[in-house]
Amino acid sequence: MNWINLGAFKQLTLAQWGWLWAAYWRLWWVQIKIKWGESGRWLANVQLADHAQSMPLSNDKSGQHNFSIKQSDQLFELVRLAARMHLWQTACLPKSIVLADMLNAKLGERRASVVVGVQRTDSDKSDRSIASHAWVELDGRVVGEPASITEQFTQISS
């Protein structure tokens, strides 16, 4: 496991371990569905995390589960860490699907959305290609990534 910073695991709370493993298994499921399933049908209505509302992300002693910007960024890091644990490289789309789904389950209503964007890359005149990237927005704010991502990529879906 030399590709993973083991120090990141030492700092996790018990609740964060629960979210990490939930993200890990959801990533398997999403990647399998994208690779071998009928992705067009289920992507529109994907809902994976029915039980996640009852799982706290951090130790909130007040009993309230107000999901803050900081907690959504923590969940982004847990999904990213779960993706690094997989045998094959996990692209941005499966990570974004899992993150948005887990955020929506925690929030209890559909406010997080997966956004896909493209950009033309012109390394030289003979090689023109298009790059794509998927990210999650929560209430109009980019989760876990720099806000400048919306300027680098032209949004094609949300």
HELIX and SHEET records of a PDB file:
HELIX    1   1 LEU A    6  LYS A   10  1                                   5    
HELIX    2   2 LEU A   14  TRP A   36  1                                  23    
HELIX    3   3 SER A   39  LEU A   43  1                                   5    
HELIX    4   4 ALA A   52  SER A   54  5                                   3    
HELIX    5   5 ILE A   69  ARG A   84  1                                  16    
HELIX    6   6 CYS A   92  LEU A  107  1                                  16    
HELIX    7   7 ILE A  149  GLN A  152  1                                   4    
SHEET    1   A 4 ARG A 141  VAL A 142  0                                        
SHEET    2   A 4 ASP A 127  LEU A 138 -1                                        
SHEET    3   A 4 ALA A 112  ASP A 124 -1                                        
SHEET    4   A 4 THR A 154  SER A 157 -1                                        
END                                                                             
